[in-house]
């Protein structure tokens, strides 16, 4: 899923990894996509289980099927 690949790039630019993510909010225009989104999300994060919220919305920009908003923790030693 491109949205998660983009998230990983943003995290890496700051010296973080997906294990630093503490919450993801996923927006989708249709909850019927949830099983596929969930499978990709679970594969991406593996054993790491950040809190997550799925938000059904109207159409997303450019026909996207998912948009990801994430919060990552920056530890004191990483500043």
N, C-alpha and C positions, 0 to 999 in steps of 0.2 A: 504494500500500500504506500503510495507516494507520500501521503501526509506523514506517516511515521518515519519514512526515510528522510524527509525534510526536518522533522523533529530531531533525529539523530545528528544531522549536520549542524543544526543550531547548537545543540548541546556540546558537540565536539569543539566548535569554535570557542566556547567558553571553558573548555577543559573538563567538561562533565560527560557523564555517560547516562544511558537509560536507567541505570541503577540509582541515579540521583533524583529521578522523577518521583514526586510524592503524590501527585494528583493529575489525572487526565480528564478533560471534559471533551466528549466526542459529540459533534453535531451531525445529524443525518436527516435528509429530507423525508425519510420513510423508515419506520422501525422494522419493517420487513427485511431490511438489510442487516439487522442486528446479528443474526447467526454468522454471517460471513465476516462482518466487522469484528466480532468477538473472537473468531478463529485466528484472524490475522493479528489482532491485538495480543492474544495469548501467546502466539508464536514469537512475536517481536519481543515481548517482555520476559518470556520464559518463566523462571522461578521467581522473579521479582514481581510483586503484586502491588503497584501503586493504587491508591483509591481511584475510582472512576465514576463518571456520571455520563449517561447518554441522554442527549437532548434532542427530541424530535423537533424539526424546524420546517419552515417553508423551503423552497428551492434554495440551494447554495449557489454561490457564484460560479459561473461557467459550467454548470451542470455537474459539479463535484458531488460525490455521494457521501463523503465524510470530510469533516474539518476537525482538527485536533488542537486543543488548547491545553498546555501543560504547565505545571509548576514544578520546578526542581529546587532542591535544597543545596545551597552552597555552604560548605563547611568552613569554619574560621580559617583553617590552614590552607584553604584553596583561594582565599581572597587575594 
